[in-house]
Amino acid sequence: MAHILLVDDDQTFLDTASEAIQALGHTTSCATNQFDAVELVEPGVFNLAFVDVIMPGGGAITAVNLLKEKDQDLPIIAMTGMWTVRSSPVMQVGLHNAAAKIEKTYRLSELEELITKYANSSEISASAIAT
């Protein structure tokens, strides 16, 4: 079981993604912006983070850098709902620290593959899951 951070300004997407990840047997914590996400992150608390590319106040580039400052070992997957952004320099160069880059139109099986591939198997504390 992995503990996964979801960061997106779209609350409906957060709710849906959180339910899907929980259905796969994992726990989630959600933040609607990168600054709230940074407050949640401490080394070893999360196994993986999914971060929206475009959010008010700064998107994934800001979030990836801020989250990596807090936990350099946290794998971060940048995601976008805008297909034009997928091939842009923002995704290709600006997010070079992201473990993967995906579109939000993923299937549940793809989500499971990403979690299996990138979530490390380190133990996380029970208090971290309660967040």
N, CA, C and O atoms as CSV, one atom per row, in Angstrom:
chain,resi,resn,atom,element,x,y,z
A,1,MET,N,N,0.842,-1.184,0.000
A,1,MET,CA,C,0.000,0.000,0.000
A,1,MET,C,C,0.879,1.237,0.000
A,1,MET,O,O,1.823,1.341,0.783
A,2,ALA,N,N,0.566,2.167,-0.876
A,2,ALA,CA,C,1.301,3.427,-0.975
A,2,ALA,C,C,0.433,4.560,-0.449
A,2,ALA,O,O,-0.795,4.497,-0.492
A,3,HIS,N,N,1.097,5.595,0.045
A,3,HIS,CA,C,0.413,6.822,0.448
A,3,HIS,C,C,0.750,7.866,-0.617
A,3,HIS,O,O,1.917,8.197,-0.826
A,4,ILE,N,N,-0.281,8.379,-1.286
A,4,ILE,CA,C,-0.101,9.202,-2.476
A,4,ILE,C,C,-0.676,10.598,-2.282
A,4,ILE,O,O,-1.787,10.766,-1.780
A,5,LEU,N,N,0.099,11.590,-2.686
A,5,LEU,CA,C,-0.328,12.985,-2.642
A,5,LEU,C,C,-0.877,13.380,-4.003
A,5,LEU,O,O,-0.239,13.149,-5.031
A,6,LEU,N,N,-2.059,13.974,-4.006
A,6,LEU,CA,C,-2.681,14.482,-5.230
A,6,LEU,C,C,-2.773,15.995,-5.124
A,6,LEU,O,O,-3.273,16.520,-4.129
A,7,VAL,N,N,-2.289,16.702,-6.147
A,7,VAL,CA,C,-2.307,18.163,-6.139
A,7,VAL,C,C,-2.956,18.656,-7.419
A,7,VAL,O,O,-2.426,18.459,-8.512
A,8,ASP,N,N,-4.113,19.301,-7.276
A,8,ASP,CA,C,-4.852,19.791,-8.430
A,8,ASP,C,C,-5.833,20.855,-7.950
A,8,ASP,O,O,-6.405,20.724,-6.868
A,9,ASP,N,N,-6.031,21.893,-8.732
A,9,ASP,CA,C,-6.973,22.940,-8.353
A,9,ASP,C,C,-8.424,22.569,-8.656
A,9,ASP,O,O,-9.338,23.297,-8.268
A,10,ASP,N,N,-8.645,21.468,-9.333
A,10,ASP,CA,C,-9.993,20.997,-9.672
A,10,ASP,C,C,-10.454,19.981,-8.613
A,10,ASP,O,O,-10.015,18.831,-8.613
A,11,GLN,N,N,-11.327,20.417,-7.730
A,11,GLN,CA,C,-11.777,19.563,-6.630
A,11,GLN,C,C,-12.484,18.303,-7.124
A,11,GLN,O,O,-12.337,17.238,-6.524
A,12,THR,N,N,-13.243,18.413,-8.205
A,12,THR,CA,C,-13.928,17.238,-8.753
A,12,THR,C,C,-12.908,16.200,-9.214
A,12,THR,O,O,-13.065,15.007,-8.953
A,13,PHE,N,N,-11.868,16.659,-9.897
A,13,PHE,CA,C,-10.822,15.733,-10.321
A,13,PHE,C,C,-10.145,15.102,-9.109
A,13,PHE,O,O,-9.906,13.895,-9.091
A,14,LEU,N,N,-9.836,15.908,-8.102
A,14,LEU,CA,C,-9.201,15.375,-6.892
A,14,LEU,C,C,-10.049,14.278,-6.261
A,14,LEU,O,O,-9.536,13.222,-5.889
A,15,ASP,N,N,-11.338,14.530,-6.143
A,15,ASP,CA,C,-12.239,13.543,-5.537
A,15,ASP,C,C,-12.263,12.250,-6.345
A,15,ASP,O,O,-12.196,11.157,-5.783
A,16,THR,N,N,-12.359,12.380,-7.665
A,16,THR,CA,C,-12.420,11.205,-8.532
A,16,THR,C,C,-11.109,10.425,-8.513
A,16,THR,O,O,-11.114,9.200,-8.394
A,17,ALA,N,N,-9.997,11.128,-8.629
A,17,ALA,CA,C,-8.688,10.468,-8.619
A,17,ALA,C,C,-8.426,9.808,-7.264
A,17,ALA,O,O,-7.885,8.705,-7.199
A,18,SER,N,N,-8.807,10.479,-6.203
A,18,SER,CA,C,-8.610,9.927,-4.861
A,18,SER,C,C,-9.406,8.635,-4.693
A,18,SER,O,O,-8.892,7.651,-4.162
A,19,GLU,N,N,-10.651,8.639,-5.141
A,19,GLU,CA,C,-11.483,7.436,-5.058
A,19,GLU,C,C,-10.875,6.297,-5.874
A,19,GLU,O,O,-10.868,5.150,-5.427
A,20,ALA,N,N,-10.368,6.604,-7.059
A,20,ALA,CA,C,-9.773,5.573,-7.915
A,20,ALA,C,C,-8.531,4.977,-7.255
A,20,ALA,O,O,-8.350,3.759,-7.257
A,21,ILE,N,N,-7.693,5.817,-6.700
A,21,ILE,CA,C,-6.472,5.339,-6.052
A,21,ILE,C,C,-6.808,4.525,-4.804
A,21,ILE,O,O,-6.168,3.509,-4.530
A,22,GLN,N,N,-7.795,4.964,-4.060
A,22,GLN,CA,C,-8.217,4.207,-2.882
A,22,GLN,C,C,-8.813,2.862,-3.280
A,22,GLN,O,O,-8.650,1.874,-2.565
A,23,ALA,N,N,-9.505,2.820,-4.423
A,23,ALA,CA,C,-10.066,1.553,-4.909
A,23,ALA,C,C,-8.953,0.559,-5.254
A,23,ALA,O,O,-9.170,-0.653,-5.244
A,24,LEU,N,N,-7.767,1.078,-5.557
A,24,LEU,CA,C,-6.612,0.217,-5.844
A,24,LEU,C,C,-5.897,-0.218,-4.564
A,24,LEU,O,O,-4.914,-0.958,-4.616
A,25,GLY,N,N,-6.396,0.245,-3.418
A,25,GLY,CA,C,-5.841,-0.190,-2.144
A,25,GLY,C,C,-4.825,0.750,-1.520
A,25,GLY,O,O,-4.112,0.362,-0.595
A,26,HIS,N,N,-4.750,1.978,-2.009
A,26,HIS,CA,C,-3.786,2.944,-1.490
A,26,HIS,C,C,-4.505,4.039,-0.714
A,26,HIS,O,O,-5.728,4.161,-0.780
A,27,THR,N,N,-3.738,4.828,0.016
A,27,THR,CA,C,-4.300,5.972,0.731
A,27,THR,C,C,-3.878,7.247,0.018
A,27,THR,O,O,-2.869,7.281,-0.685
A,28,THR,N,N,-4.671,8.294,0.212
A,28,THR,CA,C,-4.385,9.559,-0.456
A,28,THR,C,C,-4.513,10.734,0.502
A,28,THR,O,O,-5.230,10.675,1.501
A,29,SER,N,N,-3.808,11.784,0.172
A,29,SER,CA,C,-4.002,13.107,0.755
A,29,SER,C,C,-4.081,14.056,-0.426
A,29,SER,O,O,-3.396,13.868,-1.432
A,30,CYS,N,N,-4.920,15.077,-0.301
A,30,CYS,CA,C,-5.147,15.979,-1.427
A,30,CYS,C,C,-4.851,17.425,-1.040
A,30,CYS,O,O,-5.038,17.835,0.105
A,31,ALA,N,N,-4.385,18.181,-2.027
A,31,ALA,CA,C,-4.162,19.613,-1.871
A,31,ALA,C,C,-4.632,20.300,-3.145
A,31,ALA,O,O,-4.446,19.773,-4.242
A,32,THR,N,N,-5.241,21.474,-3.006
A,32,THR,CA,C,-5.751,22.189,-4.172
A,32,THR,C,C,-4.758,23.205,-4.732
A,32,THR,O,O,-5.059,23.902,-5.701
A,33,ASN,N,N,-3.578,23.287,-4.123
A,33,ASN,CA,C,-2.524,24.135,-4.681
A,33,ASN,C,C,-1.171,23.651,-4.175
A,33,ASN,O,O,-1.091,22.875,-3.223
A,34,GLN,N,N,-0.121,24.115,-4.819
A,34,GLN,CA,C,1.217,23.648,-4.492
A,34,GLN,C,C,1.671,24.076,-3.103
A,34,GLN,O,O,2.486,23.393,-2.482
A,35,PHE,N,N,1.157,25.192,-2.610
A,35,PHE,CA,C,1.588,25.677,-1.298
A,35,PHE,C,C,1.012,24.815,-0.173
A,35,PHE,O,O,1.701,24.517,0.802
A,36,ASP,N,N,-0.257,24.416,-0.314
A,36,ASP,CA,C,-0.843,23.489,0.664
A,36,ASP,C,C,-0.155,22.130,0.583
A,36,ASP,O,O,0.039,21.468,1.603
A,37,ALA,N,N,0.212,21.716,-0.626
A,37,ALA,CA,C,0.906,20.437,-0.797
A,37,ALA,C,C,2.238,20.437,-0.060
A,37,ALA,O,O,2.592,19.455,0.593
A,38,VAL,N,N,2.966,21.524,-0.164
A,38,VAL,CA,C,4.271,21.621,0.501
A,38,VAL,C,C,4.111,21.488,2.012
A,38,VAL,O,O,4.970,20.913,2.680
A,39,GLU,N,N,3.029,22.013,2.545
A,39,GLU,CA,C,2.784,21.906,3.985
A,39,GLU,C,C,2.572,20.456,4.423
A,39,GLU,O,O,2.860,20.108,5.569
A,40,LEU,N,N,2.078,19.622,3.533
A,40,LEU,CA,C,1.818,18.215,3.856
A,40,LEU,C,C,3.058,17.328,3.757
A,40,LEU,O,O,3.129,16.276,4.392
A,41,VAL,N,N,4.027,17.758,2.960
A,41,VAL,CA,C,5.165,16.895,2.649
A,41,VAL,C,C,6.283,17.010,3.677
A,41,VAL,O,O,6.716,18.100,4.051
A,42,GLU,N,N,6.723,15.857,4.108
A,42,GLU,CA,C,7.920,15.673,4.932
A,42,GLU,C,C,8.607,14.426,4.377
A,42,GLU,O,O,7.945,13.572,3.787
A,43,PRO,N,N,9.902,14.310,4.552
A,43,PRO,CA,C,10.586,13.115,4.023
A,43,PRO,C,C,9.947,11.816,4.507
A,43,PRO,O,O,9.726,11.625,5.703
A,44,GLY,N,N,9.655,10.931,3.563
A,44,GLY,CA,C,9.122,9.620,3.889
A,44,GLY,C,C,7.628,9.544,4.146
A,44,GLY,O,O,7.112,8.457,4.403
A,45,VAL,N,N,6.921,10.656,4.085
A,45,VAL,CA,C,5.479,10.636,4.345
A,45,VAL,C,C,4.710,10.063,3.153
A,45,VAL,O,O,3.794,9.258,3.324
A,46,PHE,N,N,5.089,10.483,1.951
A,46,PHE,CA,C,4.396,10.032,0.743
A,46,PHE,C,C,5.314,9.148,-0.093
A,46,PHE,O,O,6.530,9.335,-0.118
A,47,ASN,N,N,4.709,8.187,-0.773
A,47,ASN,CA,C,5.434,7.317,-1.682
A,47,ASN,C,C,5.464,7.876,-3.100
A,47,ASN,O,O,6.326,7.512,-3.901
A,48,LEU,N,N,4.516,8.765,-3.406
A,48,LEU,CA,C,4.353,9.263,-4.767
A,48,LEU,C,C,3.450,10.489,-4.740
A,48,LEU,O,O,2.579,10.606,-3.878
A,49,ALA,N,N,3.664,11.408,-5.693
A,49,ALA,CA,C,2.784,12.571,-5.835
A,49,ALA,C,C,2.377,12.737,-7.292
A,49,ALA,O,O,3.196,12.578,-8.198
A,50,PHE,N,N,1.113,13.057,-7.508
A,50,PHE,CA,C,0.594,13.431,-8.817
A,50,PHE,C,C,0.283,14.919,-8.748
A,50,PHE,O,O,-0.463,15.354,-7.870
A,51,VAL,N,N,0.851,15.712,-9.668
A,51,VAL,CA,C,0.716,17.167,-9.613
A,51,VAL,C,C,0.228,17.702,-10.955
A,51,VAL,O,O,0.783,17.384,-12.007
A,52,ASP,N,N,-0.827,18.528,-10.896
A,52,ASP,CA,C,-1.363,19.171,-12.091
A,52,ASP,C,C,-0.336,20.152,-12.649
A,52,ASP,O,O,0.365,20.822,-11.892
A,53,VAL,N,N,-0.250,20.231,-13.970
A,53,VAL,CA,C,0.729,21.108,-14.608
A,53,VAL,C,C,0.323,22.575,-14.499
A,53,VAL,O,O,1.172,23.430,-14.249
A,54,ILE,N,N,-0.958,22.877,-14.682
A,54,ILE,CA,C,-1.404,24.265,-14.685
A,54,ILE,C,C,-2.374,24.501,-13.535
A,54,ILE,O,O,-3.459,23.921,-13.479
A,55,MET,N,N,-1.947,25.379,-12.608
A,55,MET,CA,C,-2.764,25.758,-11.460
A,55,MET,C,C,-2.566,27.249,-11.195
A,55,MET,O,O,-1.504,27.788,-11.507
A,56,PRO,N,N,-3.563,27.923,-10.628
A,56,PRO,CA,C,-3.378,29.328,-10.271
A,56,PRO,C,C,-2.214,29.484,-9.285
A,56,PRO,O,O,-2.041,28.665,-8.383
A,57,GLY,N,N,-1.438,30.524,-9.467
A,57,GLY,CA,C,-0.338,30.792,-8.549
A,57,GLY,C,C,0.914,30.000,-8.853
A,57,GLY,O,O,1.870,30.039,-8.077
A,58,GLY,N,N,0.933,29.288,-9.953
A,58,GLY,CA,C,2.089,28.465,-10.308
A,58,GLY,C,C,1.664,27.016,-10.376
A,58,GLY,O,O,0.912,26.537,-9.528
A,59,GLY,N,N,2.133,26.345,-11.355
A,59,GLY,CA,C,1.728,24.953,-11.558
A,59,GLY,C,C,2.801,23.975,-11.166
A,59,GLY,O,O,3.469,24.129,-10.143
A,60,ALA,N,N,2.956,22.976,-11.988
A,60,ALA,CA,C,3.816,21.844,-11.656
A,60,ALA,C,C,5.289,22.197,-11.544
A,60,ALA,O,O,5.999,21.601,-10.734
A,61,ILE,N,N,5.768,23.152,-12.335
A,61,ILE,CA,C,7.185,23.500,-12.225
A,61,ILE,C,C,7.475,24.012,-10.822
A,61,ILE,O,O,8.432,23.577,-10.181
A,62,THR,N,N,6.652,24.930,-10.350
A,62,THR,CA,C,6.803,25.440,-8.987
A,62,THR,C,C,6.627,24.315,-7.982
A,62,THR,O,O,7.428,24.166,-7.060
A,63,ALA,N,N,5.579,23.523,-8.162
A,63,ALA,CA,C,5.274,22.450,-7.210
A,63,ALA,C,C,6.389,21.408,-7.149
A,63,ALA,O,O,6.795,20.998,-6.062
A,64,VAL,N,N,6.882,20.981,-8.303
A,64,VAL,CA,C,7.944,19.969,-8.311
A,64,VAL,C,C,9.162,20.479,-7.549
A,64,VAL,O,O,9.731,19.754,-6.733
A,65,ASN,N,N,9.560,21.708,-7.807
A,65,ASN,CA,C,10.724,22.263,-7.124
A,65,ASN,C,C,10.497,22.394,-5.622
A,65,ASN,O,O,11.371,22.045,-4.827
A,66,LEU,N,N,9.328,22.894,-5.233
A,66,LEU,CA,C,9.030,23.042,-3.802
A,66,LEU,C,C,8.939,21.695,-3.093
A,66,LEU,O,O,9.455,21.538,-1.987
A,67,LEU,N,N,8.288,20.727,-3.726
A,67,LEU,CA,C,8.138,19.407,-3.112
A,67,LEU,C,C,9.486,18.691,-3.023
A,67,LEU,O,O,9.764,18.015,-2.032
A,68,LYS,N,N,10.314,18.835,-4.044
A,68,LYS,CA,C,11.634,18.206,-4.028
A,68,LYS,C,C,12.529,18.818,-2.945
A,68,LYS,O,O,13.388,18.133,-2.390
A,69,GLU,N,N,12.329,20.101,-2.644
A,69,GLU,CA,C,13.076,20.722,-1.544
A,69,GLU,C,C,12.732,20.066,-0.210
A,69,GLU,O,O,13.590,19.924,0.661
A,70,LYS,N,N,11.471,19.667,-0.061
A,70,LYS,CA,C,11.019,19.041,1.187
A,70,LYS,C,C,11.366,17.555,1.251
A,70,LYS,O,O,11.711,17.047,2.318
A,71,ASP,N,N,11.279,16.854,0.118
A,71,ASP,CA,C,11.568,15.422,0.070
A,71,ASP,C,C,12.172,15.096,-1.292
A,71,ASP,O,O,11.451,14.857,-2.260
A,72,GLN,N,N,13.492,15.088,-1.355
A,72,GLN,CA,C,14.176,14.893,-2.636
A,72,GLN,C,C,13.951,13.523,-3.245
A,72,GLN,O,O,14.171,13.336,-4.442
A,73,ASP,N,N,13.515,12.564,-2.444
A,73,ASP,CA,C,13.292,11.206,-2.958
A,73,ASP,C,C,11.857,10.959,-3.414
A,73,ASP,O,O,11.543,9.870,-3.895
A,74,LEU,N,N,10.989,11.944,-3.272
A,74,LEU,CA,C,9.581,11.770,-3.641
A,74,LEU,C,C,9.434,11.753,-5.162
A,74,LEU,O,O,9.743,12.749,-5.817
A,75,PRO,N,N,8.964,10.635,-5.741
A,75,PRO,CA,C,8.687,10.623,-7.185
A,75,PRO,C,C,7.443,11.464,-7.464
A,75,PRO,O,O,6.424,11.326,-6.788
A,76,ILE,N,N,7.536,12.323,-8.451
A,76,ILE,CA,C,6.431,13.214,-8.796
A,76,ILE,C,C,6.038,12.975,-10.245
A,76,ILE,O,O,6.883,12.958,-11.140
A,77,ILE,N,N,4.746,12.791,-10.458
A,77,ILE,CA,C,4.210,12.615,-11.803
A,77,ILE,C,C,3.416,13.869,-12.150
A,77,ILE,O,O,2.442,14.208,-11.477
A,78,ALA,N,N,3.844,14.551,-13.208
A,78,ALA,CA,C,3.143,15.740,-13.688
A,78,ALA,C,C,2.007,15.292,-14.591
A,78,ALA,O,O,2.180,14.410,-15.431
A,79,MET,N,N,0.842,15.906,-14.413
A,79,MET,CA,C,-0.314,15.517,-15.223
A,79,MET,C,C,-1.011,16.755,-15.773
A,79,MET,O,O,-1.024,17.813,-15.144
A,80,THR,N,N,-1.584,16.600,-16.952
A,80,THR,CA,C,-2.291,17.707,-17.584
A,80,THR,C,C,-3.548,17.219,-18.273
A,80,THR,O,O,-3.611,16.095,-18.771
A,81,GLY,N,N,-4.536,18.076,-18.292
A,81,GLY,CA,C,-5.765,17.804,-19.017
A,81,GLY,C,C,-5.782,18.504,-20.365
A,81,GLY,O,O,-6.755,18.411,-21.113
A,82,MET,N,N,-4.700,19.202,-20.667
A,82,MET,CA,C,-4.613,19.957,-21.919
A,82,MET,C,C,-3.609,19.278,-22.848
A,82,MET,O,O,-2.404,19.336,-22.605
A,83,TRP,N,N,-4.095,18.640,-23.905
A,83,TRP,CA,C,-3.213,17.881,-24.780
A,83,TRP,C,C,-2.147,18.750,-25.434
A,83,TRP,O,O,-1.067,18.254,-25.754
A,84,THR,N,N,-2.429,20.049,-25.641
A,84,THR,CA,C,-1.435,20.929,-26.258
A,84,THR,C,C,-0.236,21.158,-25.343
A,84,THR,O,O,0.863,21.444,-25.820
A,85,VAL,N,N,-0.438,21.034,-24.045
A,85,VAL,CA,C,0.643,21.226,-23.081
A,85,VAL,C,C,1.565,20.023,-23.071
A,85,VAL,O,O,2.758,20.155,-22.796
A,86,ARG,N,N,1.030,18.861,-23.367
A,86,ARG,CA,C,1.794,17.605,-23.302
A,86,ARG,C,C,3.106,17.662,-24.091
A,86,ARG,O,O,4.123,17.145,-23.629
A,87,SER,N,N,3.097,18.277,-25.264
A,87,SER,CA,C,4.308,18.326,-26.085
A,87,SER,C,C,5.031,19.674,-26.002
A,87,SER,O,O,5.961,19.928,-26.769
A,88,SER,N,N,4.615,20.519,-25.094
A,88,SER,CA,C,5.212,21.843,-24.976
A,88,SER,C,C,6.545,21.809,-24.231
A,88,SER,O,O,6.845,20.831,-23.547
A,89,PRO,N,N,7.339,22.859,-24.355
A,89,PRO,CA,C,8.590,22.943,-23.597
A,89,PRO,C,C,8.374,22.865,-22.085
A,89,PRO,O,O,9.254,22.409,-21.355
A,90,VAL,N,N,7.206,23.306,-21.615
A,90,VAL,CA,C,6.910,23.214,-20.180
A,90,VAL,C,C,7.008,21.767,-19.725
A,90,VAL,O,O,7.644,21.476,-18.712
A,91,MET,N,N,6.389,20.871,-20.455
A,91,MET,CA,C,6.414,19.454,-20.080
A,91,MET,C,C,7.765,18.817,-20.370
A,91,MET,O,O,8.237,17.990,-19.589
A,92,GLN,N,N,8.381,19.183,-21.460
A,92,GLN,CA,C,9.608,18.510,-21.875
A,92,GLN,C,C,10.842,18.997,-21.121
A,92,GLN,O,O,11.679,18.187,-20.721
A,93,VAL,N,N,10.967,20.302,-20.922
A,93,VAL,CA,C,12.164,20.862,-20.306
A,93,VAL,C,C,11.893,21.332,-18.875
A,93,VAL,O,O,12.644,21.012,-17.953
A,94,GLY,N,N,10.827,22.084,-18.707
A,94,GLY,CA,C,10.536,22.667,-17.400
A,94,GLY,C,C,10.270,21.647,-16.311
A,94,GLY,O,O,10.486,21.922,-15.131
A,95,LEU,N,N,9.802,20.472,-16.703
A,95,LEU,CA,C,9.471,19.441,-15.717
A,95,LEU,C,C,10.441,18.263,-15.792
A,95,LEU,O,O,10.037,17.111,-15.631
A,96,HIS,N,N,11.705,18.548,-16.033
A,96,HIS,CA,C,12.701,17.478,-16.143
A,96,HIS,C,C,12.876,16.701,-14.840
A,96,HIS,O,O,13.359,15.570,-14.863
A,97,ASN,N,N,12.492,17.286,-13.705
A,97,ASN,CA,C,12.600,16.575,-12.425
A,97,ASN,C,C,11.405,15.664,-12.130
A,97,ASN,O,O,11.413,14.931,-11.141
A,98,ALA,N,N,10.393,15.708,-12.974
A,98,ALA,CA,C,9.240,14.830,-12.782
A,98,ALA,C,C,9.602,13.417,-13.237
A,98,ALA,O,O,10.255,13.238,-14.265
A,99,ALA,N,N,9.177,12.424,-12.474
A,99,ALA,CA,C,9.457,11.030,-12.811
A,99,ALA,C,C,8.734,10.611,-14.089
A,99,ALA,O,O,9.237,9.793,-14.859
A,100,ALA,N,N,7.549,11.182,-14.305
A,100,ALA,CA,C,6.753,10.871,-15.491
A,100,ALA,C,C,5.825,12.035,-15.776
A,100,ALA,O,O,5.579,12.876,-14.911
A,101,LYS,N,N,5.315,12.075,-16.989
A,101,LYS,CA,C,4.373,13.101,-17.413
A,101,LYS,C,C,3.219,12.403,-18.104
A,101,LYS,O,O,3.427,11.616,-19.028
A,102,ILE,N,N,2.002,12.687,-17.660
A,102,ILE,CA,C,0.837,11.980,-18.195
A,102,ILE,C,C,-0.310,12.942,-18.487
A,102,ILE,O,O,-0.330,14.074,-18.004
A,103,GLU,N,N,-1.260,12.473,-19.281
A,103,GLU,CA,C,-2.503,13.198,-19.486
A,103,GLU,C,C,-3.519,12.702,-18.468
A,103,GLU,O,O,-3.451,11.557,-18.021
A,104,LYS,N,N,-4.453,13.559,-18.105
A,104,LYS,CA,C,-5.451,13.191,-17.100
A,104,LYS,C,C,-6.471,12.181,-17.614
A,104,LYS,O,O,-7.310,11.715,-16.843
A,105,THR,N,N,-6.418,11.845,-18.854
A,105,THR,CA,C,-7.366,10.884,-19.423
A,105,THR,C,C,-6.846,9.456,-19.326
A,105,THR,O,O,-7.066,8.648,-20.227
A,106,TYR,N,N,-6.166,9.151,-18.248
A,106,TYR,CA,C,-5.601,7.811,-18.070
A,106,TYR,C,C,-6.684,6.804,-17.674
A,106,TYR,O,O,-7.738,7.171,-17.153
A,107,ARG,N,N,-6.398,5.542,-17.933
A,107,ARG,CA,C,-7.272,4.457,-17.496
A,107,ARG,C,C,-6.807,3.997,-16.115
A,107,ARG,O,O,-5.667,4.250,-15.726
A,108,LEU,N,N,-7.673,3.333,-15.390
A,108,LEU,CA,C,-7.345,2.847,-14.058
A,108,LEU,C,C,-6.142,1.908,-14.105
A,108,LEU,O,O,-5.298,1.935,-13.209
A,109,SER,N,N,-6.060,1.084,-15.139
A,109,SER,CA,C,-4.920,0.168,-15.267
A,109,SER,C,C,-3.609,0.933,-15.447
A,109,SER,O,O,-2.572,0.510,-14.937
A,110,GLU,N,N,-3.648,2.057,-16.167
A,110,GLU,CA,C,-2.453,2.886,-16.341
A,110,GLU,C,C,-2.041,3.530,-15.027
A,110,GLU,O,O,-0.855,3.622,-14.708
A,111,LEU,N,N,-3.030,3.969,-14.275
A,111,LEU,CA,C,-2.770,4.553,-12.957
A,111,LEU,C,C,-2.104,3.529,-12.048
A,111,LEU,O,O,-1.138,3.839,-11.350
A,112,GLU,N,N,-2.621,2.323,-12.060
A,112,GLU,CA,C,-2.050,1.252,-11.248
A,112,GLU,C,C,-0.605,0.953,-11.660
A,112,GLU,O,O,0.249,0.727,-10.803
A,113,GLU,N,N,-0.330,0.952,-12.968
A,113,GLU,CA,C,1.037,0.724,-13.448
A,113,GLU,C,C,1.991,1.813,-12.969
A,113,GLU,O,O,3.117,1.525,-12.565
A,114,LEU,N,N,1.539,3.061,-13.015
A,114,LEU,CA,C,2.370,4.172,-12.555
A,114,LEU,C,C,2.673,4.067,-11.067
A,114,LEU,O,O,3.805,4.285,-10.637
A,115,ILE,N,N,1.657,3.734,-10.289
A,115,ILE,CA,C,1.849,3.601,-8.847
A,115,ILE,C,C,2.824,2.469,-8.558
A,115,ILE,O,O,3.730,2.618,-7.738
A,116,THR,N,N,2.642,1.352,-9.223
A,116,THR,CA,C,3.540,0.210,-9.024
A,116,THR,C,C,4.969,0.566,-9.416
A,116,THR,O,O,5.914,0.198,-8.719
A,117,LYS,N,N,5.130,1.269,-10.510
A,117,LYS,CA,C,6.466,1.600,-11.007
A,117,LYS,C,C,7.183,2.632,-10.137
A,117,LYS,O,O,8.379,2.493,-9.882
A,118,TYR,N,N,6.468,3.668,-9.677
A,118,TYR,CA,C,7.135,4.793,-9.041
A,118,TYR,C,C,7.020,4.871,-7.519
A,118,TYR,O,O,7.861,5.500,-6.877
A,119,ALA,N,N,6.015,4.257,-6.938
A,119,ALA,CA,C,5.879,4.341,-5.482
A,119,ALA,C,C,6.894,3.399,-4.851
A,119,ALA,O,O,6.901,2.201,-5.137
A,120,ASN,N,N,7.736,3.934,-4.006
A,120,ASN,CA,C,8.738,3.067,-3.380
A,120,ASN,C,C,8.070,2.211,-2.309
A,120,ASN,O,O,6.929,2.465,-1.922
A,121,SER,N,N,8.764,1.231,-1.849
A,121,SER,CA,C,8.183,0.299,-0.890
A,121,SER,C,C,8.535,0.638,0.549
A,121,SER,O,O,8.334,-0.177,1.449
A,122,SER,N,N,9.064,1.843,0.768
A,122,SER,CA,C,9.446,2.210,2.133
A,122,SER,C,C,8.220,2.324,3.022
A,122,SER,O,O,7.127,2.658,2.563
A,123,GLU,N,N,8.417,2.046,4.275
A,123,GLU,CA,C,7.330,2.141,5.254
A,123,GLU,C,C,7.027,3.600,5.538
A,123,GLU,O,O,7.932,4.433,5.590
A,124,ILE,N,N,5.755,3.902,5.721
A,124,ILE,CA,C,5.368,5.233,6.130
A,124,ILE,C,C,4.648,5.138,7.455
A,124,ILE,O,O,4.062,4.107,7.786
A,125,SER,N,N,4.694,6.194,8.193
A,125,SER,CA,C,4.139,6.146,9.544
A,125,SER,C,C,2.616,6.172,9.520
A,125,SER,O,O,2.012,6.715,8.595
A,126,ALA,N,N,2.003,5.586,10.534
A,126,ALA,CA,C,0.551,5.573,10.646
A,126,ALA,C,C,0.016,6.990,10.781
A,126,ALA,O,O,-1.086,7.270,10.310
A,127,SER,N,N,0.759,7.887,11.405
A,127,SER,CA,C,0.299,9.258,11.549
A,127,SER,C,C,0.266,9.963,10.209
A,127,SER,O,O,-0.549,10.866,10.015
A,128,ALA,N,N,1.127,9.580,9.279
A,128,ALA,CA,C,1.120,10.178,7.953
A,128,ALA,C,C,-0.140,9.808,7.201
A,128,ALA,O,O,-0.675,10.635,6.462
A,129,ILE,N,N,-0.624,8.609,7.365
A,129,ILE,CA,C,-1.832,8.156,6.660
A,129,ILE,C,C,-3.060,8.906,7.150
A,129,ILE,O,O,-4.020,9.062,6.396
A,130,ALA,N,N,-3.055,9.367,8.374
A,130,ALA,CA,C,-4.213,10.055,8.946
A,130,ALA,C,C,-4.394,11.461,8.392
A,130,ALA,O,O,-5.416,12.087,8.671
A,131,THR,N,N,-3.438,11.989,7.612
A,131,THR,CA,C,-3.542,13.366,7.116
A,131,THR,C,C,-4.563,13.490,6.027
A,131,THR,O,O,-4.775,14.583,5.501
